[in-house]
């Protein structure tokens, strides 16, 4: 039996679909709290549970060979710092305890690139880089680093666990949608008048899932594996959006210092119009301070990780949005 926490999320839903397609779907158990997400149509076992309720995890992990832990709060909103810490740290602690109590053979923990210190930006970032546990780091970054400490505490007590660190995940099956899913939709609707002069490392959800499945048998206990795709600018991401949809995007690029000054006002404007803020001060900070030299050499060598071209991910994201009727009319 393979059990997934966070099966209703973007990566979790794609993982559930991959596992169901590679083995007996009845041997896949997905934990959900409020909704089942894009994997709701699968003939797998669904059980209610919550990473903040250890006993519900013990019940869900019963008979499990492998647990894939993906449940997390992904947010760089300072107002959600408490929720981020509670789920990403205390929730991970509960997963570790439940896995130990149930004798789970292997725990695959999907963390984040944000668990690592991005600095120095001009040096290659690999698995030897230190954690993002200092005061200069955002609450989300610190929570992912602290969550990994909980995993290592379990390893010290005999748990067989590995940690995967994807960069910014994009791709199809993004139903909620995610932060980047909103960006793609807003580009199509022509709601983004300018691009920020920054970028990040983007990776396709399907490639992350392939590596996650491989980690069950190929990853070495106690090891981290960076799952990076390629760094590209926000401007080029917008141009790839234009190529995929035919909807023109703005060519205007805002310098980072201007974006930082304007971001608080953009947040107020978005909230006044009932929209989810995208260009927040924290988002601008992430786009301007992401490391451009993230190495996935270890994951390639040991997990067979092979990230696809960014243009393919953007095209397939829009294709899936269109199939789900999520695009609507272009702005």
C-alpha positions as CSV (number, residue, x, y, z in Angstrom):
1,X,0.0,0.0,0.0
2,X,1.2,3.5,-0.9
3,X,-0.3,6.4,1.0
4,X,-0.2,10.1,-0.1
5,X,-0.7,13.1,2.2
6,X,-1.7,16.2,0.3
7,X,-3.3,14.2,-2.5
8,X,-5.8,17.0,-3.3
9,X,-2.9,19.4,-4.1
10,X,-1.2,20.0,-7.5
11,X,1.7,17.6,-7.1
12,X,-0.3,15.2,-5.0
13,X,-3.0,14.8,-7.5
14,X,-0.6,14.1,-10.3
15,X,1.3,11.7,-8.1
16,X,-2.0,9.8,-7.3
17,X,-2.7,9.6,-11.0
18,X,0.8,8.3,-11.7
19,X,0.7,5.7,-9.0
20,X,-2.7,4.5,-10.0
21,X,-1.5,4.1,-13.5
22,X,1.5,2.1,-12.6
23,X,0.1,-0.4,-10.2
24,X,-3.2,-1.7,-8.7
25,X,-5.2,1.5,-7.9
26,X,-6.6,-0.3,-4.9
27,X,-3.1,-0.2,-3.4
28,X,-3.1,3.6,-3.5
29,X,-4.6,5.4,-0.5
30,X,-5.1,9.2,-0.7
31,X,-5.7,11.3,2.4
32,X,-7.9,14.3,2.0
33,X,-9.4,16.9,4.4
34,X,-11.9,19.1,2.5
35,X,-11.7,18.1,-1.2
36,X,-10.2,15.4,-3.5
37,X,-8.9,17.7,-6.2
38,X,-8.0,16.6,-9.7
39,X,-7.6,12.9,-8.7
40,X,-11.2,12.6,-7.5
41,X,-12.1,10.5,-10.6
42,X,-9.5,7.8,-9.8
43,X,-10.6,4.4,-8.5
44,X,-8.2,4.6,-5.5
45,X,-8.9,4.5,-1.7
46,X,-9.8,7.9,-0.2
47,X,-9.6,8.4,3.5
48,X,-10.3,11.5,5.5
49,X,-7.4,12.8,7.6
50,X,-5.4,15.8,8.7
51,X,-1.6,16.1,9.2
52,X,-2.5,18.0,12.4
53,X,-4.4,15.0,13.8
54,X,-1.8,12.3,14.4
55,X,-4.3,9.6,15.2
56,X,-6.0,10.1,11.8
57,X,-2.6,9.6,10.2
58,X,-2.0,6.4,12.1
59,X,-5.3,5.0,10.8
60,X,-4.4,6.1,7.3
61,X,-0.8,4.7,7.4
62,X,-2.0,1.3,8.6
63,X,-0.5,-1.4,6.3
64,X,1.5,1.2,4.3
65,X,4.7,0.2,2.6
66,X,5.5,3.7,1.5
67,X,4.2,7.2,2.5
68,X,4.5,10.2,0.2
69,X,4.3,13.3,2.4
70,X,3.2,16.3,0.3
71,X,0.6,18.1,2.5
72,X,1.8,21.6,3.2
73,X,0.8,25.2,3.2
74,X,2.6,27.0,0.4
75,X,2.4,30.8,1.0
76,X,4.8,33.7,1.2
77,X,2.0,35.9,2.7
78,X,3.4,37.2,6.1
79,X,-0.2,37.1,7.4
80,X,-0.2,33.3,7.1
81,X,3.0,32.7,9.0
82,X,1.3,30.8,11.8
83,X,-0.6,28.5,9.5
84,X,2.6,27.9,7.5
85,X,4.6,26.9,10.5
86,X,1.8,24.7,12.1
87,X,1.2,22.6,9.0
88,X,4.7,22.5,7.6
89,X,6.5,21.8,10.9
90,X,4.0,20.3,13.4
91,X,2.2,18.5,10.6
92,X,5.5,16.9,9.4
93,X,6.3,15.9,13.0
94,X,3.0,14.1,13.1
95,X,3.7,12.3,9.8
96,X,7.0,11.1,11.2
97,X,5.5,9.9,14.4
98,X,2.7,8.1,12.6
99,X,5.1,6.5,10.2
100,X,7.3,5.2,13.0
101,X,4.3,3.9,14.9
102,X,3.0,2.1,11.8
103,X,6.3,0.6,10.7
104,X,6.3,2.3,7.3
105,X,9.1,1.0,5.2
106,X,9.9,4.3,3.4
107,X,8.8,7.9,3.8
108,X,9.3,10.2,0.7
109,X,9.1,13.8,1.9
110,X,8.5,16.4,-0.8
111,X,9.9,19.6,0.6
112,X,11.0,22.7,-1.4
113,X,14.0,24.6,-2.8
114,X,13.1,27.2,-0.2
115,X,14.4,24.9,2.5
116,X,17.9,25.9,1.3
117,X,19.7,29.2,1.8
118,X,19.8,30.8,-1.7
119,X,22.9,32.8,-0.9
120,X,25.5,33.3,-2.3
121,X,23.5,33.8,-5.5
122,X,26.6,33.6,-7.7
123,X,27.6,30.1,-6.5
124,X,26.0,26.7,-7.5
125,X,23.3,25.6,-5.1
126,X,23.4,21.9,-4.5
127,X,22.4,19.5,-1.7
128,X,25.4,20.6,0.4
129,X,24.0,24.2,0.8
130,X,22.9,25.2,4.3
131,X,19.3,25.5,5.4
132,X,17.2,28.6,5.3
133,X,16.9,28.9,9.0
134,X,18.1,32.5,9.7
135,X,16.2,35.7,10.5
136,X,16.7,37.0,6.9
137,X,14.6,34.2,5.5
138,X,10.8,34.3,5.1
139,X,8.5,32.3,7.4
140,X,7.8,29.8,4.6
141,X,11.5,29.2,4.0
142,X,12.1,28.6,7.7
143,X,9.1,26.3,7.9
144,X,10.4,24.0,5.1
145,X,13.9,23.9,6.7
146,X,12.3,23.1,10.1
147,X,10.1,20.4,8.5
148,X,13.2,18.7,7.2
149,X,14.7,18.7,10.7
150,X,11.6,16.8,11.8
151,X,12.3,14.2,9.0
152,X,15.9,13.9,10.1
153,X,14.8,13.4,13.7
154,X,12.8,10.5,12.5
155,X,15.7,9.1,10.6
156,X,17.8,9.2,13.8
157,X,15.1,7.0,15.3
158,X,15.2,4.4,12.6
159,X,12.8,5.8,9.9
160,X,13.8,5.2,6.3
161,X,13.2,8.6,4.7
162,X,14.3,10.7,1.8
163,X,13.7,14.4,1.0
164,X,13.0,15.9,-2.4
165,X,13.4,19.7,-3.1
166,X,11.5,20.9,-6.2
167,X,11.8,24.5,-7.4
168,X,8.8,26.5,-8.6
169,X,6.3,23.9,-9.8
170,X,4.2,24.5,-12.9
171,X,2.3,22.4,-15.3
172,X,-1.1,20.8,-16.0
173,X,-3.7,19.5,-13.5
174,X,-3.4,22.8,-11.6
175,X,-7.1,23.1,-10.6
176,X,-7.1,25.4,-7.6
177,X,-5.0,27.0,-9.2
178,X,-1.6,27.6,-7.6
179,X,0.2,31.0,-7.4
180,X,1.8,30.4,-10.8
181,X,-1.4,29.0,-12.2
182,X,-3.0,32.3,-11.4
183,X,-0.2,34.1,-13.1
184,X,-0.7,32.1,-16.3
185,X,-4.5,32.8,-16.2
186,X,-4.0,36.5,-15.6
187,X,-1.5,36.6,-18.5
188,X,-4.2,35.1,-20.8
189,X,-6.8,37.6,-19.5
190,X,-4.3,40.5,-20.0
191,X,-4.5,41.5,-16.3
192,X,-0.7,41.9,-15.9
193,X,0.3,45.2,-17.4
194,X,4.1,44.7,-16.8
195,X,6.6,42.1,-15.9
196,X,9.1,42.3,-13.0
197,X,12.8,42.2,-13.9
198,X,13.4,38.9,-12.1
199,X,12.9,35.2,-12.5
200,X,13.1,31.8,-10.9
201,X,13.8,28.2,-11.6
202,X,10.7,26.5,-13.0
203,X,10.1,22.7,-13.1
204,X,7.2,20.7,-14.5
205,X,4.9,18.9,-12.0
206,X,5.1,15.7,-14.1
207,X,8.9,15.6,-13.9
208,X,8.7,16.1,-10.2
209,X,6.3,13.3,-9.8
210,X,8.4,10.9,-11.9
211,X,11.3,11.6,-9.5
212,X,9.0,11.2,-6.5
213,X,8.0,7.8,-7.7
214,X,11.6,6.8,-8.4
215,X,12.6,7.9,-4.9
216,X,10.6,5.1,-3.4
217,X,13.2,2.6,-4.5
218,X,16.2,4.5,-5.9
219,X,16.9,7.3,-3.4
220,X,19.3,6.8,-0.5
221,X,18.0,7.1,3.0
222,X,18.7,10.5,4.6
223,X,19.6,12.2,1.3
224,X,18.2,15.3,-0.3
225,X,17.6,15.6,-4.0
226,X,17.2,18.9,-5.8
227,X,14.5,18.8,-8.5
228,X,15.2,21.9,-10.6
229,X,14.2,22.6,-14.2
230,X,15.8,25.8,-15.6
231,X,16.0,29.4,-14.5
232,X,14.2,31.8,-16.7
233,X,13.0,35.4,-16.4
234,X,9.4,36.4,-15.7
235,X,9.5,38.3,-19.1
236,X,10.4,35.1,-21.0
237,X,7.7,33.2,-19.2
238,X,5.2,35.7,-20.4
239,X,6.5,35.5,-23.9
240,X,6.1,31.7,-23.8
241,X,2.5,32.3,-22.6
242,X,2.0,34.5,-25.7
243,X,3.4,31.8,-28.0
244,X,1.2,29.1,-26.4
245,X,-2.1,31.1,-26.5
246,X,-1.7,33.7,-29.2
247,X,-2.7,36.4,-26.6
248,X,-0.3,39.3,-26.6
249,X,1.4,40.2,-23.3
250,X,2.9,43.4,-22.2
251,X,6.6,44.1,-23.2
252,X,7.0,46.5,-20.4
253,X,9.5,45.3,-17.8
254,X,9.6,47.0,-14.4
255,X,12.9,47.3,-12.6
256,X,13.1,45.5,-9.3
257,X,13.4,48.6,-7.2
258,X,10.3,50.1,-8.8
259,X,8.4,46.8,-8.3
260,X,9.4,46.8,-4.6
261,X,8.0,50.3,-4.1
262,X,4.8,49.6,-6.0
263,X,4.0,46.1,-4.7
264,X,2.2,47.2,-1.5
265,X,-0.1,49.5,-3.5
266,X,-0.8,46.6,-6.0
267,X,-1.8,44.4,-3.1
268,X,-4.3,47.0,-1.9
269,X,-5.6,47.4,-5.4
270,X,-6.1,43.7,-6.0
271,X,-7.8,43.2,-2.7
272,X,-10.2,46.1,-3.3
273,X,-11.2,44.5,-6.5
274,X,-11.6,41.0,-4.9
275,X,-8.6,39.5,-6.6
276,X,-5.9,37.4,-5.1
277,X,-2.7,39.5,-4.8
278,X,0.1,38.1,-7.0
279,X,2.7,40.9,-7.1
280,X,3.2,41.1,-3.3
281,X,6.4,42.4,-1.7
282,X,7.3,38.9,-0.8
283,X,6.8,37.7,-4.4
284,X,9.0,40.5,-5.8
285,X,11.6,39.5,-3.2
286,X,11.5,35.9,-4.3
287,X,11.7,36.8,-8.0
288,X,14.7,39.0,-7.5
289,X,16.7,36.8,-5.0
290,X,16.3,33.3,-6.5
291,X,19.5,31.4,-7.2
292,X,20.1,30.9,-11.0
293,X,22.5,28.0,-10.6
294,X,20.5,25.2,-9.0
295,X,22.1,21.8,-9.7
296,X,19.9,18.8,-10.3
297,X,22.9,16.6,-11.1
298,X,22.3,14.3,-8.2
299,X,18.7,13.7,-9.0
300,X,19.6,13.0,-12.7
301,X,22.2,10.5,-11.7
302,X,20.3,8.6,-9.0
303,X,16.6,9.1,-9.8
304,X,16.7,9.4,-13.6
305,X,15.3,12.9,-13.3
306,X,15.0,14.5,-16.7
307,X,13.2,17.9,-16.7
308,X,11.4,18.9,-20.0
309,X,11.7,22.2,-21.8
310,X,9.9,25.1,-20.2
311,X,8.0,25.9,-23.3
312,X,6.4,22.4,-23.2
313,X,5.3,23.0,-19.6
314,X,3.7,26.3,-20.5
315,X,1.9,25.0,-23.6
316,X,0.6,21.9,-21.7
317,X,-0.6,24.1,-18.8
318,X,-2.7,26.2,-21.1
319,X,-4.0,23.2,-23.0
320,X,-5.2,21.7,-19.7
321,X,-6.8,24.9,-18.5
322,X,-8.6,25.1,-21.9
323,X,-9.8,21.5,-21.6
324,X,-11.2,22.3,-18.1
325,X,-13.0,25.5,-19.3
326,X,-10.8,27.6,-17.1
327,X,-9.4,30.1,-19.7
328,X,-12.6,31.9,-20.6
329,X,-12.3,34.8,-23.0
330,X,-8.9,36.5,-23.4
331,X,-8.7,40.0,-22.0
